[in-house]
Amino acid sequence: MLESGDYPGPSPDDYANVTALNTAFIRATLDLKGPQCGRLAAAPFLLFSLREPEPEWWEDALVEGRQGDLMDPGELSSPELCSLQIAALSFLWQLGRRNPYAVRIVSGAPIAWCERMTALPLISLLNRVGARGDLMQSRLKDMPGISTRLLTDGISADKNVRRSSHLAALQTLLTHSGAGHYVRLPAAACKMPGVMRVLDKKL
């Protein structure tokens, strides 16, 4: 990825973490096989959101000693998704303390979100939101300009087609201001049947 001298982008190690998190997310939520999983996981941003563009949600969620109400979605019932969510929060917290601009690149998060998150000790952040069932949301469903592109050309065997698709989706992510198109994940790690009806590609 290109980067400005004033705003260093994510490092190779950061991208390796993004790929690892994406791989875990795909395995927990999609019926993708080997090569397609690897191609999609290589997108240079997280394939799921942690509600970064929703400051009101975060203000409420991070209140110390917050009492839940009857409408709260509860905690994730899937250990697999819970581990992934905690790993993603920890990665973005650590990266946000070191390079908030890199967090912006890999997640679309506003700088204010990084500042709010990193103002807390990591253990406090994880205790308050780490297991919440309404935190992690997929970018692969009903996200205009991202979902369809990633689930077709984004898993192409053609490296140039795949890279172009990933970069176009990244541009959409970085310029998208609303949060209403994200789709909340179910509490259980249910597979999403029928999501991967992909046109045949020449291998």
Secondary structure, DSSP 8 states (H G I E B T S, - for coil): ----SSS----HHHHHHHHHHHHHHHHHH----HHHHHHHHTSSS-SEE--TT-HHHHHHHT-TT----TT---B---HHHHHHHHHHHHHHHHHHHH-HHHHHHHH---HHHHHHHHTS-HHHHHHHHTTBTTS-EESSSS-TTTHHHHTTGGG-SSHHHHHHHHHHHHHHHHH----TT-EE--SS----TTTT-------
